[in-house]
Amino acid sequence: MEITQQPDYKITLYRAGIIATTFMVIMIPVQIAFFLIWPHPSNIMDWFTLFNNNWIIGLISFDFLYMLSMIASIFLYIALFFALFERQKALSLFALIIGLIGLAIYFPSNTSIEMLSISRQYFNASTEYDKGLFIASGQTLYSIWKGTSYSVYYLLNGIALILFFLAMIRNNKFRKSTSYIGLTSGILMTVPATAGVIGMTMALLSLLPWSIFSILVIQDFNRIIKKIRQEKEKSVA
């Protein structure tokens, strides 16, 4: 009974990883398109106006889709952990823990919903004093959005990805091309996008190897699933 249940459990995990990775890959061009069509406002009043005129574009511009991608990355990390843990226990465990801590730190930094609420309250305010308070609140939310939590998350997840990819290099479940392209993107992700021109440049450069890695890891997960099914059929026979 144990032999037949374990592969089904792993297949579910790998499928979740495939779905999560596919979602993240799709979100990359979507977010880039939104940024090009609707560039980020330069001040709080413009952000309030954007949220008031079109709250959907406001949320997306304030990284709401990116937050959804971070939720999806939880499932990718778990799938990678289970694929790598058998042969690289220390690396895969440290990678999972550091990655999940980084993601937990990130979520409080995403203040898109709060910005939507504050912007509505600003336009409904009846006095200049109240409006001034909402502007100050909006400035605080904006500072949190790209503040310490975001930078720490970015660094921790860059480290987690490097550890995952180092474990992957030593595991024949994944192709070497997947491992090294992933390692390249992980190294580029160690510098937060908020770190001036260098950070933004490295963040943009990381998108290409990350996209390629995502496609390759989806293929590798499918190959692992196929191998598990074949082993299950042999054990049943």
C-alpha positions as CSV (number, residue, x, y, z in Angstrom):
1,M,0.0,0.0,0.0
2,E,2.8,2.4,0.9
3,I,4.5,1.8,-2.5
4,T,1.4,2.8,-4.4
5,Q,0.5,5.9,-2.4
6,Q,3.8,7.7,-2.2
7,P,4.2,8.2,-6.0
8,D,0.7,9.7,-6.2
9,Y,1.6,12.1,-3.4
10,K,4.7,13.2,-5.2
11,I,2.9,13.5,-8.5
12,T,0.4,16.0,-6.9
13,L,3.3,18.0,-5.5
14,Y,5.1,18.2,-8.9
15,R,1.8,19.1,-10.7
16,A,1.3,21.9,-8.2
17,G,4.9,23.1,-9.0
18,I,4.1,22.9,-12.8
19,I,0.9,25.0,-12.4
20,A,2.6,27.5,-10.1
21,T,5.7,27.9,-12.4
22,T,3.4,28.3,-15.5
23,F,1.5,31.0,-13.7
24,M,4.7,32.9,-12.8
25,V,6.0,32.7,-16.4
26,I,2.7,34.1,-17.8
27,M,2.7,36.9,-15.2
28,I,6.2,38.2,-16.4
29,P,5.1,39.6,-19.8
30,V,1.7,40.7,-18.4
31,Q,3.4,42.8,-15.7
32,I,6.0,44.2,-18.2
33,A,3.1,45.1,-20.6
34,F,1.2,46.9,-17.8
35,F,4.4,48.8,-16.8
36,L,5.0,50.0,-20.4
37,I,1.4,51.0,-21.0
38,W,0.8,52.5,-17.6
39,P,4.2,53.8,-16.2
40,H,4.3,54.2,-12.4
41,P,3.2,57.6,-11.1
42,S,5.9,59.8,-9.7
43,N,4.1,61.0,-6.5
44,I,1.4,60.0,-4.1
45,M,-1.3,62.3,-5.6
46,D,-0.8,60.6,-9.0
47,W,-1.1,57.2,-7.3
48,F,-4.3,58.2,-5.6
49,T,-5.6,59.5,-9.0
50,L,-4.7,56.2,-10.7
51,F,-6.4,54.1,-8.0
52,N,-9.5,56.4,-8.2
53,N,-9.7,56.3,-12.0
54,N,-9.1,52.6,-12.4
55,W,-8.6,50.5,-9.3
56,I,-7.6,47.4,-11.3
57,I,-4.7,49.1,-13.0
58,G,-3.8,50.7,-9.7
59,L,-3.6,47.4,-7.9
60,I,-1.6,45.8,-10.8
61,S,0.8,48.7,-10.9
62,F,1.3,48.4,-7.2
63,D,2.5,44.8,-7.6
64,F,-0.7,42.9,-6.8
65,L,0.1,40.4,-9.6
66,Y,3.6,40.1,-8.3
67,M,2.2,39.2,-4.9
68,L,0.2,36.4,-6.5
69,S,3.4,35.2,-8.2
70,M,5.0,35.0,-4.8
71,I,2.2,32.9,-3.5
72,A,2.7,30.6,-6.5
73,S,6.4,30.4,-5.8
74,I,5.6,28.7,-2.5
75,F,4.4,25.7,-4.4
76,L,7.4,25.8,-6.7
77,Y,9.7,25.8,-3.7
78,I,7.9,22.8,-2.1
79,A,8.1,20.8,-5.3
80,L,11.8,21.6,-5.7
81,F,12.4,20.6,-2.1
82,F,10.7,17.2,-2.4
83,A,12.5,16.6,-5.7
84,L,15.9,17.4,-4.2
85,F,15.7,16.4,-0.6
86,E,16.5,12.7,-1.1
87,R,20.0,13.4,-2.3
88,Q,20.7,16.9,-1.1
89,K,19.1,17.1,2.3
90,A,21.0,20.0,3.8
91,L,21.0,22.3,0.7
92,S,17.3,21.7,-0.1
93,L,16.2,22.1,3.5
94,F,18.1,25.4,4.0
95,A,16.8,26.6,0.6
96,L,13.2,25.9,1.5
97,I,13.4,27.5,5.0
98,I,15.2,30.6,3.7
99,G,12.9,30.9,0.8
100,L,9.7,30.6,2.9
101,I,11.1,33.1,5.4
102,G,11.8,35.5,2.6
103,L,8.3,35.2,1.2
104,A,6.7,35.6,4.7
105,I,8.7,38.9,5.0
106,Y,7.6,40.0,1.6
107,F,3.8,39.9,2.0
108,P,3.6,42.7,4.6
109,S,5.5,45.0,2.2
110,N,2.8,44.7,-0.5
111,T,0.4,47.5,0.5
112,S,-1.7,47.6,-2.7
113,I,-5.0,47.0,-1.0
114,E,-4.2,49.6,1.7
115,M,-3.3,52.1,-1.0
116,L,-6.6,51.5,-2.7
117,S,-8.5,52.1,0.5
118,I,-6.5,55.2,1.4
119,S,-7.0,56.7,-2.1
120,R,-10.7,56.3,-1.8
121,Q,-10.8,57.9,1.6
122,Y,-8.7,60.8,0.3
123,F,-11.2,61.6,-2.4
124,N,-14.1,61.2,0.1
125,A,-12.4,63.5,2.6
126,S,-14.3,66.8,3.3
127,T,-11.5,68.9,4.8
128,E,-7.9,69.7,3.7
129,Y,-6.7,68.5,7.1
130,D,-8.1,65.0,6.5
131,K,-6.7,65.0,3.0
132,G,-3.3,65.9,4.4
133,L,-3.5,62.9,6.8
134,F,-4.4,60.6,3.9
135,I,-1.5,61.9,1.8
136,A,0.9,61.2,4.7
137,S,-0.6,57.7,5.1
138,G,-0.2,57.1,1.4
139,Q,3.5,58.2,1.6
140,T,4.1,55.8,4.4
141,L,2.5,52.9,2.5
142,Y,4.6,53.7,-0.5
143,S,7.8,53.7,1.6
144,I,6.8,50.3,3.1
145,W,6.2,48.9,-0.4
146,K,9.8,49.3,-1.5
147,G,11.3,49.4,2.0
148,T,13.3,47.1,4.3
149,S,10.9,44.1,4.1
150,Y,11.0,44.1,0.3
151,S,14.8,44.3,0.2
152,V,15.3,41.5,2.8
153,Y,12.8,39.3,0.9
154,Y,14.7,39.9,-2.3
155,L,18.1,39.0,-0.8
156,L,16.8,35.9,1.0
157,N,15.0,34.5,-2.0
158,G,18.1,35.1,-4.1
159,I,20.1,33.0,-1.6
160,A,17.3,30.3,-1.5
161,L,17.3,30.0,-5.3
162,I,21.1,29.7,-5.4
163,L,20.9,26.9,-2.8
164,F,18.2,25.1,-4.8
165,F,20.2,25.3,-8.0
166,L,23.4,24.1,-6.3
167,A,21.5,21.1,-5.1
168,M,20.0,20.7,-8.5
169,I,23.4,20.5,-10.2
170,R,24.2,17.4,-8.1
171,N,20.9,15.7,-8.9
172,N,20.2,13.8,-12.1
173,K,16.5,14.4,-11.9
174,F,17.2,17.8,-13.5
175,R,19.1,18.6,-16.6
176,K,22.4,20.5,-16.2
177,S,21.0,23.3,-18.5
178,T,18.1,23.8,-16.1
179,S,20.5,24.0,-13.1
180,Y,23.0,26.4,-14.6
181,I,20.4,28.8,-16.1
182,G,18.6,28.8,-12.8
183,L,21.8,29.5,-10.9
184,T,22.4,32.5,-13.2
185,S,19.0,34.0,-12.5
186,G,19.5,33.3,-8.8
187,I,22.8,35.2,-8.7
188,L,21.2,38.2,-10.5
189,M,18.3,38.1,-8.0
190,T,20.6,38.7,-5.0
191,V,20.6,42.4,-5.5
192,P,17.2,44.1,-4.7
193,A,15.5,46.0,-7.5
194,T,15.4,48.9,-5.1
195,A,19.2,49.2,-5.1
196,G,19.3,52.0,-7.6
197,V,20.3,51.6,-11.2
198,I,22.4,48.5,-10.5
199,G,19.5,46.7,-8.7
200,M,17.0,47.6,-11.4
201,T,19.4,46.5,-14.2
202,M,20.1,43.1,-12.5
203,A,16.4,42.6,-11.8
204,L,15.6,43.1,-15.5
205,L,18.5,40.9,-16.6
206,S,17.3,38.1,-14.3
207,L,13.9,37.9,-16.1
208,L,15.3,36.2,-19.2
209,P,17.2,33.3,-17.5
210,W,14.3,33.0,-15.0
211,S,11.8,32.6,-17.8
212,I,14.0,30.0,-19.5
213,F,14.6,28.2,-16.3
214,S,10.9,28.1,-15.6
215,I,10.1,26.5,-18.9
216,L,13.0,23.9,-18.4
217,V,11.9,23.0,-14.9
218,I,8.3,22.5,-16.1
219,Q,9.7,20.0,-18.6
220,D,11.8,18.3,-15.9
221,F,8.9,18.0,-13.5
222,N,6.9,16.4,-16.3
223,R,9.8,14.0,-17.0
224,I,9.9,13.1,-13.2
225,I,6.2,12.5,-13.2
226,K,6.5,10.2,-16.2
227,K,9.3,8.3,-14.5
228,I,7.3,7.9,-11.2
229,R,4.4,6.5,-13.2
230,Q,6.6,4.0,-15.0
231,E,8.1,2.8,-11.7
232,K,4.6,2.5,-10.3
233,E,3.5,0.3,-13.3
234,K,6.6,-1.9,-12.8
235,S,5.9,-2.3,-9.1
236,V,2.3,-3.2,-9.8
237,A,3.3,-5.7,-12.5
